[in-house]
Structure formats: structure tokens, C-alpha cells
Amino acid sequence: CSSNQVEKSRSEAFKQYETIIRWSQWDAAADFIAPEYLEENPISRLDMDRLRLFRVTTYTIRSTGVYDEGMTARQVVEIKMFNKRQSVDRTIIDEQEWRYNELTKRWQLHSGLPDPTKRY
């Protein structure tokens, strides 16, 4: 796989993930998480239910870095969320780590879903 293909697929994965998060489609977002990460850090029903209380209002990429000869990427994203039950806005910083899986030819998230309980 050429580095150009890996770069293109990274760009596509980031764009797809951003769209899914912007639409607050938490179950679809979980599909981006690497199976080995999920094994060690399972998503509880409580975590998913908590995320479902929120609607994302903005998703702003603050920084992106590429490492390990283009096979790992880190992205810092500011996400503004609206709690539908409490009618309050919350801003969180989501630090994402992505790794390219050469077997599946996909970028996978190795940092979990955004955590609305974090305060910044």
C-alpha cells in the first residue's frame, strides 16, 4: 500500500468520523474503534446512554499530527455538545489516536469515543 493511499484513506476516515460525530450518531462512531482497543476498554451501556443525551453543535479540529512513517495520527478536536435533557452546552477536548491497520486497510481509532463528562 503506497503512502499516498494511506494518506487518502486517513483523510476519508477522518471526514467520515467527523460527519458521524456531527450528526451525534454514537453507535456508528463506535464502529471506528479498533477491536483490540474495545477489548481492553469496552464501552458500557451507561457511556452510550450518556452520549445519547448530547447533540453535537460544533466539531473543530485544533491540531493533527502524523507519526510512525504515516501509520499513526493524532488529532485534537474541540467538540461543543448540547445536553438535550438539561438544556446546557458543554465543550470538550477529544484527543484522538488513529492507527492504520494494514490487514483491513482501514484507519482505526485507538482512543475511544468523546467523553462528555470531561470538563475543560
N, CA, C and O atoms as CSV, one atom per row, in Angstrom:
chain,resi,resn,atom,element,x,y,z
A,1,CYS,N,N,0.855,-1.181,0.000
A,1,CYS,CA,C,0.000,0.000,0.000
A,1,CYS,C,C,0.903,1.247,0.000
A,1,CYS,O,O,1.764,1.397,0.867
A,2,SER,N,N,0.703,2.102,-0.944
A,2,SER,CA,C,1.556,3.292,-1.020
A,2,SER,C,C,1.160,4.297,0.053
A,2,SER,O,O,0.030,4.301,0.542
A,3,SER,N,N,2.117,5.149,0.406
A,3,SER,CA,C,1.840,6.146,1.443
A,3,SER,C,C,0.744,7.112,0.987
A,3,SER,O,O,0.020,7.678,1.805
A,4,ASN,N,N,0.636,7.288,-0.331
A,4,ASN,CA,C,-0.416,8.144,-0.876
A,4,ASN,C,C,-1.803,7.563,-0.601
A,4,ASN,O,O,-2.728,8.293,-0.246
A,5,GLN,N,N,-1.942,6.241,-0.768
A,5,GLN,CA,C,-3.220,5.573,-0.498
A,5,GLN,C,C,-3.563,5.644,0.986
A,5,GLN,O,O,-4.717,5.866,1.354
A,6,VAL,N,N,-2.554,5.454,1.834
A,6,VAL,CA,C,-2.758,5.512,3.281
A,6,VAL,C,C,-3.201,6.916,3.682
A,6,VAL,O,O,-4.108,7.086,4.497
A,7,GLU,N,N,-2.549,7.917,3.098
A,7,GLU,CA,C,-2.890,9.320,3.372
A,7,GLU,C,C,-4.322,9.628,2.929
A,7,GLU,O,O,-5.079,10.274,3.653
A,8,LYS,N,N,-4.679,9.165,1.746
A,8,LYS,CA,C,-6.021,9.400,1.210
A,8,LYS,C,C,-7.067,8.717,2.098
A,8,LYS,O,O,-8.106,9.304,2.398
A,9,SER,N,N,-6.792,7.481,2.516
A,9,SER,CA,C,-7.757,6.770,3.351
A,9,SER,C,C,-7.867,7.420,4.734
A,9,SER,O,O,-8.936,7.401,5.345
A,10,ARG,N,N,-6.758,7.999,5.231
A,10,ARG,CA,C,-6.809,8.713,6.517
A,10,ARG,C,C,-7.730,9.915,6.406
A,10,ARG,O,O,-8.581,10.148,7.265
A,11,SER,N,N,-7.548,10.662,5.349
A,11,SER,CA,C,-8.376,11.837,5.117
A,11,SER,C,C,-9.856,11.450,5.029
A,11,SER,O,O,-10.716,12.121,5.599
A,12,GLU,N,N,-10.139,10.368,4.314
A,12,GLU,CA,C,-11.533,9.904,4.172
A,12,GLU,C,C,-12.098,9.438,5.512
A,12,GLU,O,O,-13.239,9.749,5.854
A,13,ALA,N,N,-11.288,8.685,6.275
A,13,ALA,CA,C,-11.745,8.187,7.587
A,13,ALA,C,C,-12.042,9.339,8.535
A,13,ALA,O,O,-13.062,9.337,9.224
A,14,PHE,N,N,-11.139,10.333,8.569
A,14,PHE,CA,C,-11.345,11.496,9.436
A,14,PHE,C,C,-12.628,12.235,9.059
A,14,PHE,O,O,-13.392,12.654,9.930
A,15,LYS,N,N,-12.856,12.390,7.758
A,15,LYS,CA,C,-14.050,13.098,7.275
A,15,LYS,C,C,-15.319,12.324,7.629
A,15,LYS,O,O,-16.302,12.914,8.076
A,16,GLN,N,N,-15.297,11.005,7.431
A,16,GLN,CA,C,-16.461,10.175,7.770
A,16,GLN,C,C,-16.761,10.239,9.265
A,16,GLN,O,O,-17.911,10.397,9.674
A,17,TYR,N,N,-15.700,10.112,10.080
A,17,TYR,CA,C,-15.871,10.141,11.526
A,17,TYR,C,C,-16.425,11.498,11.971
A,17,TYR,O,O,-17.331,11.567,12.800
A,18,GLU,N,N,-15.875,12.561,11.416
A,18,GLU,CA,C,-16.354,13.906,11.754
A,18,GLU,C,C,-17.846,14.044,11.434
A,18,GLU,O,O,-18.610,14.577,12.239
A,19,THR,N,N,-18.249,13.568,10.275
A,19,THR,CA,C,-19.659,13.647,9.871
A,19,THR,C,C,-20.545,12.866,10.840
A,19,THR,O,O,-21.601,13.347,11.252
A,20,ILE,N,N,-20.116,11.676,11.195
A,20,ILE,CA,C,-20.890,10.842,12.119
A,20,ILE,C,C,-21.007,11.516,13.488
A,20,ILE,O,O,-22.078,11.513,14.095
A,21,ILE,N,N,-19.910,12.090,13.969
A,21,ILE,CA,C,-19.943,12.783,15.264
A,21,ILE,C,C,-20.830,14.024,15.169
A,21,ILE,O,O,-21.629,14.291,16.067
A,22,ARG,N,N,-20.690,14.778,14.086
A,22,ARG,CA,C,-21.524,15.986,13.918
A,22,ARG,C,C,-23.014,15.652,13.970
A,22,ARG,O,O,-23.817,16.448,14.456
A,23,TRP,N,N,-23.378,14.470,13.466
A,23,TRP,CA,C,-24.778,14.037,13.488
A,23,TRP,C,C,-25.113,13.274,14.765
A,23,TRP,O,O,-26.212,12.737,14.900
A,24,SER,N,N,-24.159,13.225,15.706
A,24,SER,CA,C,-24.357,12.553,17.001
A,24,SER,C,C,-24.787,11.096,16.831
A,24,SER,O,O,-25.631,10.598,17.576
A,25,GLN,N,N,-24.201,10.427,15.850
A,25,GLN,CA,C,-24.507,9.018,15.603
A,25,GLN,C,C,-23.487,8.161,16.350
A,25,GLN,O,O,-22.536,7.646,15.763
A,26,TRP,N,N,-23.704,8.022,17.644
A,26,TRP,CA,C,-22.716,7.419,18.532
A,26,TRP,C,C,-22.461,5.948,18.232
A,26,TRP,O,O,-21.323,5.491,18.331
A,27,ASP,N,N,-23.499,5.197,17.867
A,27,ASP,CA,C,-23.303,3.777,17.555
A,27,ASP,C,C,-22.434,3.613,16.313
A,27,ASP,O,O,-21.571,2.737,16.260
A,28,ALA,N,N,-22.670,4.460,15.319
A,28,ALA,CA,C,-21.857,4.412,14.101
A,28,ALA,C,C,-20.419,4.828,14.401
A,28,ALA,O,O,-19.478,4.278,13.829
A,29,ALA,N,N,-20.249,5.801,15.298
A,29,ALA,CA,C,-18.897,6.251,15.666
A,29,ALA,C,C,-18.120,5.119,16.330
A,29,ALA,O,O,-16.911,4.995,16.132
A,30,ALA,N,N,-18.805,4.301,17.111
A,30,ALA,CA,C,-18.144,3.187,17.804
A,30,ALA,C,C,-17.548,2.183,16.811
A,30,ALA,O,O,-16.594,1.478,17.141
A,31,ASP,N,N,-18.104,2.118,15.602
A,31,ASP,CA,C,-17.580,1.202,14.580
A,31,ASP,C,C,-16.172,1.573,14.127
A,31,ASP,O,O,-15.489,0.749,13.519
A,32,PHE,N,N,-15.724,2.787,14.408
A,32,PHE,CA,C,-14.379,3.223,14.027
A,32,PHE,C,C,-13.319,2.757,15.035
A,32,PHE,O,O,-12.122,2.801,14.750
A,33,ILE,N,N,-13.769,2.313,16.207
A,33,ILE,CA,C,-12.818,1.944,17.259
A,33,ILE,C,C,-12.207,0.582,16.953
A,33,ILE,O,O,-12.903,-0.354,16.559
A,34,ALA,N,N,-10.894,0.489,17.141
A,34,ALA,CA,C,-10.166,-0.757,16.894
A,34,ALA,C,C,-10.658,-1.851,17.844
A,34,ALA,O,O,-10.827,-1.601,19.038
A,35,PRO,N,N,-10.891,-3.068,17.321
A,35,PRO,CA,C,-11.373,-4.164,18.172
A,35,PRO,C,C,-10.472,-4.432,19.379
A,35,PRO,O,O,-10.966,-4.716,20.471
A,36,GLU,N,N,-9.144,-4.341,19.185
A,36,GLU,CA,C,-8.242,-4.604,20.314
A,36,GLU,C,C,-8.351,-3.518,21.381
A,36,GLU,O,O,-8.163,-3.796,22.566
A,37,TYR,N,N,-8.653,-2.287,20.975
A,37,TYR,CA,C,-8.856,-1.204,21.943
A,37,TYR,C,C,-10.157,-1.464,22.720
A,37,TYR,O,O,-10.205,-1.307,23.940
A,38,LEU,N,N,-11.203,-1.863,21.993
A,38,LEU,CA,C,-12.501,-2.144,22.627
A,38,LEU,C,C,-12.409,-3.299,23.614
A,38,LEU,O,O,-13.086,-3.302,24.642
A,39,GLU,N,N,-11.565,-4.282,23.296
A,39,GLU,CA,C,-11.392,-5.420,24.194
A,39,GLU,C,C,-10.878,-4.959,25.555
A,39,GLU,O,O,-11.342,-5.419,26.599
A,40,GLU,N,N,-9.915,-4.046,25.523
A,40,GLU,CA,C,-9.326,-3.543,26.767
A,40,GLU,C,C,-10.156,-2.424,27.398
A,40,GLU,O,O,-10.087,-2.209,28.608
A,41,ASN,N,N,-10.939,-1.712,26.586
A,41,ASN,CA,C,-11.731,-0.567,27.056
A,41,ASN,C,C,-13.161,-0.665,26.527
A,41,ASN,O,O,-13.565,0.137,25.685
A,42,PRO,N,N,-13.922,-1.636,27.010
A,42,PRO,CA,C,-15.286,-1.788,26.473
A,42,PRO,C,C,-16.142,-0.546,26.757
A,42,PRO,O,O,-15.964,0.136,27.766
A,43,ILE,N,N,-17.057,-0.280,25.852
A,43,ILE,CA,C,-17.976,0.857,26.037
A,43,ILE,C,C,-19.183,0.330,26.800
A,43,ILE,O,O,-19.861,-0.592,26.348
A,44,SER,N,N,-19.443,0.918,27.949
A,44,SER,CA,C,-20.578,0.451,28.756
A,44,SER,C,C,-21.880,1.025,28.201
A,44,SER,O,O,-21.889,2.007,27.458
A,45,ARG,N,N,-22.950,0.391,28.580
A,45,ARG,CA,C,-24.276,0.883,28.187
A,45,ARG,C,C,-24.500,2.290,28.752
A,45,ARG,O,O,-25.095,3.147,28.100
A,46,LEU,N,N,-24.009,2.511,29.982
A,46,LEU,CA,C,-24.123,3.831,30.615
A,46,LEU,C,C,-23.417,4.896,29.780
A,46,LEU,O,O,-23.950,5.986,29.572
A,47,ASP,N,N,-22.195,4.567,29.295
A,47,ASP,CA,C,-21.447,5.520,28.457
A,47,ASP,C,C,-22.238,5.880,27.201
A,47,ASP,O,O,-22.326,7.050,26.829
A,48,MET,N,N,-22.814,4.863,26.551
A,48,MET,CA,C,-23.587,5.121,25.324
A,48,MET,C,C,-24.855,5.916,25.646
A,48,MET,O,O,-25.207,6.847,24.921
A,49,ASP,N,N,-25.529,5.554,26.719
A,49,ASP,CA,C,-26.746,6.284,27.101
A,49,ASP,C,C,-26.416,7.743,27.412
A,49,ASP,O,O,-27.181,8.646,27.074
A,50,ARG,N,N,-25.275,7.964,28.056
A,50,ARG,CA,C,-24.851,9.332,28.384
A,50,ARG,C,C,-24.595,10.119,27.100
A,50,ARG,O,O,-25.032,11.263,26.972
A,51,LEU,N,N,-23.887,9.503,26.148
A,51,LEU,CA,C,-23.616,10.184,24.881
A,51,LEU,C,C,-24.911,10.525,24.143
A,51,LEU,O,O,-25.011,11.573,23.505
A,52,ARG,N,N,-25.893,9.639,24.233
A,52,ARG,CA,C,-27.168,9.871,23.529
A,52,ARG,C,C,-27.927,11.082,24.071
A,52,ARG,O,O,-28.845,11.581,23.420
A,53,LEU,N,N,-27.547,11.557,25.262
A,53,LEU,CA,C,-28.174,12.760,25.819
A,53,LEU,C,C,-27.692,14.022,25.102
A,53,LEU,O,O,-28.292,15.088,25.236
A,54,PHE,N,N,-26.598,13.890,24.338
A,54,PHE,CA,C,-25.966,15.057,23.728
A,54,PHE,C,C,-26.168,15.120,22.221
A,54,PHE,O,O,-26.195,14.106,21.523
A,55,ARG,N,N,-26.307,16.349,21.753
A,55,ARG,CA,C,-26.310,16.639,20.320
A,55,ARG,C,C,-25.088,17.508,20.056
A,55,ARG,O,O,-24.889,18.526,20.719
A,56,VAL,N,N,-24.288,17.115,19.109
A,56,VAL,CA,C,-23.080,17.881,18.790
A,56,VAL,C,C,-23.476,19.137,18.019
A,56,VAL,O,O,-24.234,19.068,17.051
A,57,THR,N,N,-22.959,20.280,18.455
A,57,THR,CA,C,-23.267,21.534,17.762
A,57,THR,C,C,-22.084,22.023,16.930
A,57,THR,O,O,-22.282,22.633,15.879
A,58,THR,N,N,-20.842,21.761,17.391
A,58,THR,CA,C,-19.674,22.092,16.563
A,58,THR,C,C,-18.577,21.056,16.775
A,58,THR,O,O,-18.458,20.456,17.844
A,59,TYR,N,N,-17.788,20.865,15.738
A,59,TYR,CA,C,-16.660,19.923,15.748
A,59,TYR,C,C,-15.520,20.662,15.082
A,59,TYR,O,O,-15.512,20.833,13.863
A,60,THR,N,N,-14.550,21.104,15.881
A,60,THR,CA,C,-13.467,21.930,15.358
A,60,THR,C,C,-12.132,21.227,15.565
A,60,THR,O,O,-11.737,20.953,16.698
A,61,ILE,N,N,-11.442,20.939,14.473
A,61,ILE,CA,C,-10.136,20.298,14.565
A,61,ILE,C,C,-9.121,21.350,15.004
A,61,ILE,O,O,-8.946,22.370,14.338
A,62,ARG,N,N,-8.460,21.096,16.120
A,62,ARG,CA,C,-7.467,22.029,16.658
A,62,ARG,C,C,-6.063,21.700,16.165
A,62,ARG,O,O,-5.275,22.605,15.892
A,63,SER,N,N,-5.745,20.413,16.048
A,63,SER,CA,C,-4.426,20.033,15.530
A,63,SER,C,C,-4.453,18.588,15.042
A,63,SER,O,O,-5.242,17.766,15.510
A,64,THR,N,N,-3.581,18.308,14.100
A,64,THR,CA,C,-3.417,16.954,13.575
A,64,THR,C,C,-1.930,16.707,13.385
A,64,THR,O,O,-1.219,17.553,12.843
A,65,GLY,N,N,-1.469,15.564,13.825
A,65,GLY,CA,C,-0.074,15.193,13.634
A,65,GLY,C,C,-0.004,13.770,13.112
A,65,GLY,O,O,-0.822,12.926,13.476
A,66,VAL,N,N,0.974,13.506,12.259
A,66,VAL,CA,C,1.148,12.176,11.679
A,66,VAL,C,C,2.512,11.646,12.117
A,66,VAL,O,O,3.516,12.356,12.050
A,67,TYR,N,N,2.535,10.383,12.569
A,67,TYR,CA,C,3.736,9.778,13.140
A,67,TYR,C,C,3.955,8.386,12.555
A,67,TYR,O,O,3.182,7.922,11.717
A,68,ASP,N,N,5.011,7.736,13.007
A,68,ASP,CA,C,5.321,6.355,12.592
A,68,ASP,C,C,5.252,6.178,11.088
A,68,ASP,O,O,4.578,5.279,10.584
A,69,GLU,N,N,5.958,7.047,10.375
A,69,GLU,CA,C,6.001,6.989,8.911
A,69,GLU,C,C,4.602,6.982,8.286
A,69,GLU,O,O,4.349,6.289,7.301
A,70,GLY,N,N,3.709,7.764,8.879
A,70,GLY,CA,C,2.367,7.924,8.320
A,70,GLY,C,C,1.358,6.887,8.758
A,70,GLY,O,O,0.228,6.884,8.270
A,71,MET,N,N,1.741,5.994,9.679
A,71,MET,CA,C,0.840,4.914,10.091
A,71,MET,C,C,0.048,5.220,11.367
A,71,MET,O,O,-0.856,4.469,11.734
A,72,THR,N,N,0.390,6.321,12.037
A,72,THR,CA,C,-0.324,6.753,13.244
A,72,THR,C,C,-0.623,8.238,13.095
A,72,THR,O,O,0.201,9.000,12.590
A,73,ALA,N,N,-1.793,8.636,13.534
A,73,ALA,CA,C,-2.164,10.052,13.500
A,73,ALA,C,C,-2.821,10.408,14.829
A,73,ALA,O,O,-3.559,9.617,15.417
A,74,ARG,N,N,-2.530,11.619,15.278
A,74,ARG,CA,C,-3.192,12.128,16.481
A,74,ARG,C,C,-3.910,13.407,16.099
A,74,ARG,O,O,-3.389,14.254,15.373
A,75,GLN,N,N,-5.116,13.515,16.612
A,75,GLN,CA,C,-5.929,14.683,16.285
A,75,GLN,C,C,-6.549,15.201,17.584
A,75,GLN,O,O,-7.071,14.431,18.390
A,76,VAL,N,N,-6.482,16.512,17.766
A,76,VAL,CA,C,-7.133,17.144,18.913
A,76,VAL,C,C,-8.320,17.924,18.359
A,76,VAL,O,O,-8.176,18.776,17.481
A,77,VAL,N,N,-9.494,17.609,18.894
A,77,VAL,CA,C,-10.734,18.191,18.383
A,77,VAL,C,C,-11.516,18.816,19.529
A,77,VAL,O,O,-11.668,18.222,20.596
A,78,GLU,N,N,-12.008,20.022,19.287
A,78,GLU,CA,C,-12.903,20.664,20.254
A,78,GLU,C,C,-14.329,20.361,19.804
A,78,GLU,O,O,-14.713,20.641,18.669
A,79,ILE,N,N,-15.096,19.785,20.714
A,79,ILE,CA,C,-16.472,19.418,20.393
A,79,ILE,C,C,-17.399,20.154,21.345
A,79,ILE,O,O,-17.262,20.060,22.565
A,80,LYS,N,N,-18.344,20.889,20.771
A,80,LYS,CA,C,-19.373,21.535,21.581
A,80,LYS,C,C,-20.614,20.658,21.482
A,80,LYS,O,O,-21.057,20.275,20.399
A,81,MET,N,N,-21.155,20.358,22.659
A,81,MET,CA,C,-22.302,19.463,22.735
A,81,MET,C,C,-23.420,20.131,23.527
A,81,MET,O,O,-23.179,20.892,24.463
A,82,PHE,N,N,-24.637,19.826,23.126
A,82,PHE,CA,C,-25.810,20.351,23.814
A,82,PHE,C,C,-26.496,19.189,24.525
A,82,PHE,O,O,-26.875,18.202,23.896
A,83,ASN,N,N,-26.650,19.315,25.840
A,83,ASN,CA,C,-27.336,18.279,26.603
A,83,ASN,C,C,-28.836,18.497,26.442
A,83,ASN,O,O,-29.378,19.495,26.917
A,84,LYS,N,N,-29.501,17.567,25.776
A,84,LYS,CA,C,-30.927,17.716,25.471
A,84,LYS,C,C,-31.799,17.683,26.725
A,84,LYS,O,O,-32.862,18.304,26.760
A,85,ARG,N,N,-31.354,16.961,27.752
A,85,ARG,CA,C,-32.160,16.846,28.958
A,85,ARG,C,C,-32.012,18.072,29.852
A,85,ARG,O,O,-33.000,18.559,30.401
A,86,GLN,N,N,-30.781,18.576,30.003
A,86,GLN,CA,C,-30.533,19.697,30.914
A,86,GLN,C,C,-30.507,21.050,30.206
A,86,GLN,O,O,-30.420,22.090,30.860
A,87,SER,N,N,-30.580,21.043,28.884
A,87,SER,CA,C,-30.524,22.278,28.085
A,87,SER,C,C,-29.292,23.120,28.391
A,87,SER,O,O,-29.380,24.334,28.573
A,88,VAL,N,N,-28.138,22.449,28.446
A,88,VAL,CA,C,-26.882,23.168,28.659
A,88,VAL,C,C,-25.864,22.756,27.599
A,88,VAL,O,O,-25.858,21.628,27.106
A,89,ASP,N,N,-25.002,23.722,27.270
A,89,ASP,CA,C,-23.916,23.446,26.337
A,89,ASP,C,C,-22.702,22.996,27.122
A,89,ASP,O,O,-22.492,23.412,28.261
A,90,ARG,N,N,-21.912,22.149,26.506
A,90,ARG,CA,C,-20.659,21.699,27.104
A,90,ARG,C,C,-19.616,21.639,26.000
A,90,ARG,O,O,-19.906,21.229,24.877
A,91,THR,N,N,-18.399,22.053,26.334
A,91,THR,CA,C,-17.293,21.967,25.379
A,91,THR,C,C,-16.287,20.972,25.917
A,91,THR,O,O,-15.867,21.059,27.071
A,92,ILE,N,N,-15.902,20.025,25.076
A,92,ILE,CA,C,-14.892,19.056,25.484
A,92,ILE,C,C,-13.758,19.047,24.457
A,92,ILE,O,O,-13.932,19.449,23.306
A,93,ILE,N,N,-12.607,18.582,24.903
A,93,ILE,CA,C,-11.474,18.379,24.007
A,93,ILE,C,C,-11.333,16.870,23.840
A,93,ILE,O,O,-11.153,16.142,24.816
A,94,ASP,N,N,-11.414,16.412,22.608
A,94,ASP,CA,C,-11.310,14.985,22.306
A,94,ASP,C,C,-9.941,14.732,21.681
A,94,ASP,O,O,-9.653,15.199,20.579
A,95,GLU,N,N,-9.107,13.989,22.396
A,95,GLU,CA,C,-7.775,13.661,21.884
A,95,GLU,C,C,-7.841,12.275,21.256
A,95,GLU,O,O,-7.959,11.264,21.949
A,96,GLN,N,N,-7.761,12.253,19.932
A,96,GLN,CA,C,-7.923,11.012,19.183
A,96,GLN,C,C,-6.578,10.448,18.754
A,96,GLN,O,O,-5.680,11.185,18.345
A,97,GLU,N,N,-6.454,9.144,18.851
A,97,GLU,CA,C,-5.293,8.469,18.285
A,97,GLU,C,C,-5.806,7.465,17.260
A,97,GLU,O,O,-6.640,6.611,17.561
A,98,TRP,N,N,-5.294,7.588,16.059
A,98,TRP,CA,C,-5.690,6.736,14.944
A,98,TRP,C,C,-4.493,5.924,14.481
A,98,TRP,O,O,-3.370,6.428,14.439
A,99,ARG,N,N,-4.732,4.668,14.134
A,99,ARG,CA,C,-3.664,3.826,13.569
A,99,ARG,C,C,-4.192,3.121,12.335
A,99,ARG,O,O,-5.344,2.691,12.272
A,100,TYR,N,N,-3.311,3.021,11.365
A,100,TYR,CA,C,-3.683,2.350,10.124
A,100,TYR,C,C,-3.503,0.849,10.304
A,100,TYR,O,O,-2.439,0.389,10.719
A,101,ASN,N,N,-4.549,0.089,9.990
A,101,ASN,CA,C,-4.496,-1.369,10.064
A,101,ASN,C,C,-4.226,-1.889,8.663
A,101,ASN,O,O,-5.085,-1.800,7.787
A,102,GLU,N,N,-3.033,-2.434,8.450
A,102,GLU,CA,C,-2.646,-2.876,7.107
A,102,GLU,C,C,-3.450,-4.080,6.634
A,102,GLU,O,O,-3.637,-4.260,5.431
A,103,LEU,N,N,-3.930,-4.909,7.566
A,103,LEU,CA,C,-4.734,-6.072,7.179
A,103,LEU,C,C,-6.090,-5.657,6.624
A,103,LEU,O,O,-6.510,-6.142,5.573
A,104,THR,N,N,-6.783,-4.748,7.340
A,104,THR,CA,C,-8.116,-4.327,6.915
A,104,THR,C,C,-8.074,-3.125,5.979
A,104,THR,O,O,-9.085,-2.754,5.383
A,105,LYS,N,N,-6.872,-2.512,5.855
A,105,LYS,CA,C,-6.697,-1.304,5.032
A,105,LYS,C,C,-7.613,-0.174,5.515
A,105,LYS,O,O,-8.157,0.591,4.719
A,106,ARG,N,N,-7.766,-0.093,6.841
A,106,ARG,CA,C,-8.629,0.935,7.437
A,106,ARG,C,C,-7.902,1.637,8.570
A,106,ARG,O,O,-7.034,1.062,9.228
A,107,TRP,N,N,-8.278,2.898,8.785
A,107,TRP,CA,C,-7.818,3.650,9.947
A,107,TRP,C,C,-8.762,3.322,11.087
A,107,TRP,O,O,-9.983,3.325,10.927
A,108,GLN,N,N,-8.173,3.037,12.247
A,108,GLN,CA,C,-8.991,2.698,13.400
A,108,GLN,C,C,-8.626,3.592,14.584
A,108,GLN,O,O,-7.471,3.967,14.789
A,109,LEU,N,N,-9.649,3.908,15.336
A,109,LEU,CA,C,-9.496,4.777,16.498
A,109,LEU,C,C,-8.988,3.957,17.679
A,109,LEU,O,O,-9.539,2.900,17.986
A,110,HIS,N,N,-7.942,4.440,18.339
A,110,HIS,CA,C,-7.358,3.768,19.499
A,110,HIS,C,C,-7.470,4.650,20.730
A,110,HIS,O,O,-6.596,4.633,21.598
A,111,SER,N,N,-8.553,5.424,20.803
A,111,SER,CA,C,-8.699,6.309,21.955
A,111,SER,C,C,-10.137,6.420,22.452
A,111,SER,O,O,-10.399,7.198,23.369
A,112,GLY,N,N,-11.049,5.691,21.897
A,112,GLY,CA,C,-12.420,5.711,22.390
A,112,GLY,C,C,-13.239,6.893,21.899
A,112,GLY,O,O,-12.741,7.772,21.196
A,113,LEU,N,N,-14.498,6.891,22.285
A,113,LEU,CA,C,-15.435,7.946,21.887
A,113,LEU,C,C,-15.238,9.191,22.752
A,113,LEU,O,O,-14.633,9.112,23.821
A,114,PRO,N,N,-15.743,10.336,22.296
A,114,PRO,CA,C,-15.659,11.556,23.114
A,114,PRO,C,C,-16.305,11.323,24.488
A,114,PRO,O,O,-17.299,10.606,24.603
A,115,ASP,N,N,-15.734,11.930,25.510
A,115,ASP,CA,C,-16.237,11.765,26.867
A,115,ASP,C,C,-16.890,13.061,27.357
A,115,ASP,O,O,-16.192,14.011,27.711
A,116,PRO,N,N,-18.227,13.100,27.378
A,116,PRO,CA,C,-18.910,14.338,27.789
A,116,PRO,C,C,-18.770,14.652,29.278
A,116,PRO,O,O,-19.173,15.728,29.720
A,117,THR,N,N,-18.208,13.731,30.052
A,117,THR,CA,C,-18.049,14.001,31.486
A,117,THR,C,C,-16.774,14.792,31.773
A,117,THR,O,O,-16.609,15.344,32.861
A,118,LYS,N,N,-15.863,14.841,30.777
A,118,LYS,CA,C,-14.628,15.623,30.956
A,118,LYS,C,C,-14.957,17.099,30.949
A,118,LYS,O,O,-15.756,17.556,30.132
A,119,ARG,N,N,-14.353,17.843,31.847
A,119,ARG,CA,C,-14.585,19.295,31.888
A,119,ARG,C,C,-13.303,20.022,31.498
A,119,ARG,O,O,-12.207,19.632,31.901
A,120,TYR,N,N,-13.455,21.084,30.708
A,120,TYR,CA,C,-12.289,21.864,30.281
A,120,TYR,C,C,-12.498,23.314,30.574
A,120,TYR,O,O,-11.625,24.134,30.287
